[in-house]
Every structure is written in C-alpha cells, then in structure tokens.
Amino acid sequence: MVRTRVGYAGGEKKNPTYHDLGDHTETIQLDYDPRKISYEQLLDIFWQSHNPSAQAISIQYKHVVFYHNDEQKELAVRSRDRAAKNLGSEIQTEILPYTGFYRAEDYHQKYKLRHAHDIMAEFDKMYTDYDDFVDSTAATRINGYLYGFGTMENLQAEVDSFGISGEAKEKLFALVNRRGLGV
C-alpha cells in the first residue's frame, strides 16, 4: 500500500464529519502500486476482511466497494459473486460508483500508529505538516502492520525504509509480535 486515508464517502452531504455524517459511510481511501498488488488482490483482501453476508446496522457502517470505472465495477462484481459462491450465502456488501471522498478528522488518521507513542514521536519529528504524515507511505505501512496486516517477513524486509531509529524498530517488532503477526 502506498498510502491510506480514512474518511467518508457515498453520500450527498457536503463536508461530513464524524458527528454529522449525513448519508455517508465511513470508508478508507487506498492508493496502491498496481505493479506490486492488483485491484483483484485488493478485492480478495477486502472480502476476507469482513463478513460480507452480514446486514449493515446503519449507513455509517455498511460494507461497500466504491468503483472508479467500468473495469473496476466488473472486477468488483465478479469478486463479489465468487465470495457469495464460497460463502454459500447472499452478499450484503454493496458495489457503488465513487462520487467523492471526504477525509475524516485528524484524530481518526493512522490510529494505531498514533497510539504507539514511542514510534509516533519519531514521525512527529519527521513531519511538521500533519497532511504529509497522513500521506506518508511509511506511516501507512507501519499502521497496517500494527493492525495485523502483512507478514513479519515483509516487515523485516522493509523496516529499514521507514526512516525510524533502531529503538523504534525494536518497539515496532515487539508490538507486531504481540498482535500475533509472526507467521
């Protein structure tokens, strides 16, 4: 993943906020390198990362794929149909056209990383502009590992590219190990 941002999409309300979402859904915006991971692979991860047969409790928390073009729509529909076949049940996750994205408030961005205080202190020194921090590939990658995505092997291979100290690397490994990513 090159970068991620959390926010709101799918509704008509202008400038939604967490406490005034209107008809938007909480979502994540992904920037990725198609030479490293395909859209189809991202969809596979998406279907495995939630229960697509569960009915949404509200618009705010519904499961949805937003597509940007006809090719993405077709791939999303095919992947949904495969997921339905594999689950043997009806899929409740929606597939909708992308109509815009509103970035969520700063306290929602890179949540796990911001609460790994020793590591976050280094990002505070690296990025004086919060938008640069949110858009940082290193911050995105570390936040993903802290949530349990990726493998320990991948983390070990790329940790030197994050620009953090040896002490912060050790703390990152300890946190990731505690979350059981080690396979």
C-alpha positions as CSV (number, residue, x, y, z in Angstrom):
1,M,0.0,0.0,0.0
2,V,1.4,3.4,-0.9
3,R,-1.0,5.3,1.4
4,T,-4.4,5.2,3.1
5,R,-6.7,7.8,4.5
6,V,-9.9,7.2,6.5
7,G,-12.9,9.2,5.7
8,Y,-16.5,9.4,4.4
9,A,-18.0,8.6,1.0
10,G,-21.1,7.7,-0.8
11,G,-23.5,10.4,0.3
12,E,-24.8,13.7,-0.8
13,K,-24.0,15.8,2.2
14,K,-21.1,18.3,1.7
15,N,-18.2,18.2,4.2
16,P,-19.5,15.5,6.5
17,T,-17.9,15.0,9.9
18,Y,-17.9,12.0,12.3
19,H,-20.7,13.6,14.3
20,D,-22.6,14.8,11.3
21,L,-22.2,12.2,8.5
22,G,-25.5,12.7,6.8
23,D,-25.9,9.8,4.3
24,H,-22.2,9.0,4.1
25,T,-20.4,5.7,5.0
26,E,-17.2,5.5,7.0
27,T,-14.6,4.3,4.5
28,I,-10.9,4.0,3.6
29,Q,-9.2,5.5,0.6
30,L,-6.4,3.4,-0.8
31,D,-3.5,4.5,-3.1
32,Y,-1.7,1.4,-4.3
33,D,1.0,0.4,-6.8
34,P,-0.6,-1.9,-9.4
35,R,2.9,-3.3,-10.2
36,K,3.0,-4.7,-6.6
37,I,-0.6,-5.6,-5.9
38,S,-3.5,-5.8,-8.3
39,Y,-7.0,-4.4,-7.9
40,E,-8.2,-8.0,-7.9
41,Q,-5.9,-8.9,-5.0
42,L,-7.2,-5.9,-3.0
43,L,-10.7,-7.1,-3.6
44,D,-9.8,-10.5,-2.3
45,I,-8.3,-9.0,0.9
46,F,-11.5,-6.9,1.2
47,W,-13.8,-9.9,1.1
48,Q,-11.7,-11.8,3.6
49,S,-11.5,-8.8,6.0
50,H,-15.2,-8.6,6.8
51,N,-18.4,-10.7,6.9
52,P,-20.0,-9.7,3.6
53,S,-23.2,-11.6,4.4
54,A,-23.9,-9.5,7.5
55,Q,-26.6,-6.9,7.2
56,A,-25.3,-3.4,7.9
57,I,-26.5,-1.9,11.2
58,S,-26.6,1.6,9.6
59,I,-25.5,3.6,6.6
60,Q,-22.5,4.8,8.6
61,Y,-21.1,1.2,9.0
62,K,-22.3,-0.5,5.8
63,H,-19.8,-2.6,3.8
64,V,-19.2,-1.1,0.3
65,V,-16.8,-1.1,-2.6
66,F,-16.6,2.2,-4.5
67,Y,-15.5,1.7,-8.1
68,H,-14.0,4.4,-10.3
69,N,-14.6,3.0,-13.7
70,D,-16.4,0.2,-15.6
71,E,-13.4,-2.2,-15.3
72,Q,-13.3,-1.8,-11.5
73,K,-17.0,-2.3,-11.4
74,E,-16.8,-5.5,-13.4
75,L,-14.0,-6.8,-11.3
76,A,-15.8,-6.0,-8.1
77,V,-19.0,-7.7,-9.2
78,R,-17.1,-10.8,-10.3
79,S,-15.2,-10.9,-6.9
80,R,-18.5,-10.4,-5.1
81,D,-20.0,-13.3,-7.0
82,R,-17.0,-15.5,-6.1
83,A,-17.3,-14.6,-2.4
84,A,-21.0,-15.5,-2.5
85,K,-20.3,-18.8,-4.0
86,N,-17.5,-19.5,-1.5
87,L,-19.7,-18.5,1.5
88,G,-22.8,-20.1,0.2
89,S,-24.9,-17.1,1.2
90,E,-26.2,-13.8,-0.1
91,I,-23.8,-10.9,-0.1
92,Q,-25.0,-7.7,1.6
93,T,-21.9,-5.7,0.7
94,E,-22.8,-3.0,-1.9
95,I,-20.8,-2.1,-5.0
96,L,-21.4,1.6,-5.8
97,P,-19.9,4.3,-8.1
98,Y,-17.3,6.6,-6.5
99,T,-18.7,10.1,-6.1
100,G,-16.1,11.7,-3.9
101,F,-14.2,11.3,-0.6
102,Y,-14.0,13.5,2.4
103,R,-11.1,12.9,4.7
104,A,-12.0,12.2,8.3
105,E,-10.8,14.3,11.2
106,D,-7.1,14.1,12.1
107,Y,-7.7,12.0,15.2
108,H,-9.0,9.2,13.0
109,Q,-6.0,9.0,10.8
110,K,-3.2,6.4,11.4
111,Y,-5.0,5.4,14.6
112,K,-2.8,2.5,15.7
113,L,0.4,4.3,14.9
114,R,-0.7,7.5,16.7
115,H,-1.2,5.3,19.8
116,A,2.3,3.7,19.6
117,H,3.7,6.7,21.3
118,D,7.4,5.9,21.0
119,I,7.2,5.3,17.3
120,M,4.9,8.2,16.7
121,A,7.3,10.6,18.4
122,E,9.7,9.9,15.6
123,F,7.0,10.7,13.0
124,D,6.2,13.9,14.8
125,K,9.9,14.9,14.3
126,M,9.9,13.8,10.6
127,Y,6.6,15.5,9.6
128,T,5.9,19.1,10.7
129,D,2.8,19.1,8.4
130,Y,0.1,16.7,9.5
131,D,-1.1,16.1,5.9
132,D,2.4,14.9,5.0
133,F,2.2,12.5,7.9
134,V,-1.2,11.2,6.8
135,D,0.1,10.7,3.2
136,S,3.3,9.1,4.3
137,T,3.9,5.6,2.9
138,A,6.0,4.7,5.9
139,A,3.2,5.8,8.3
140,T,0.6,3.8,6.2
141,R,2.8,0.7,6.2
142,I,3.5,0.8,9.9
143,N,-0.1,1.5,10.8
144,G,-1.1,-1.6,8.7
145,Y,1.4,-3.8,10.5
146,L,0.1,-2.6,13.8
147,Y,-3.4,-3.6,12.8
148,G,-2.1,-7.1,11.9
149,F,-1.8,-6.8,8.1
150,G,1.2,-8.2,6.4
151,T,3.8,-10.7,7.4
152,M,6.7,-10.5,9.8
153,E,9.0,-11.5,6.9
154,N,7.7,-8.5,4.9
155,L,8.1,-6.1,7.9
156,Q,11.7,-7.3,8.4
157,A,12.4,-6.8,4.7
158,E,11.1,-3.2,4.6
159,V,11.6,-1.8,8.1
160,D,14.8,0.0,7.1
161,S,12.9,2.0,4.5
162,F,10.7,3.6,7.1
163,G,13.3,6.1,8.4
164,I,12.8,5.2,12.1
165,S,15.5,4.6,14.7
166,G,16.8,1.2,15.8
167,E,14.9,1.7,19.1
168,A,11.7,2.4,17.3
169,K,12.2,-0.6,15.0
170,E,12.5,-2.8,18.1
171,K,9.4,-1.4,19.6
172,L,7.6,-1.9,16.3
173,F,8.7,-5.6,16.2
174,A,7.6,-6.1,19.8
175,L,4.1,-4.5,19.2
176,V,3.6,-6.5,16.0
177,N,4.7,-9.7,17.7
178,R,2.3,-9.1,20.5
179,R,-0.5,-8.8,17.9
180,G,0.5,-12.3,16.5
181,L,1.6,-11.3,13.1
182,G,4.7,-13.5,13.3
183,V,3.7,-16.0,10.6
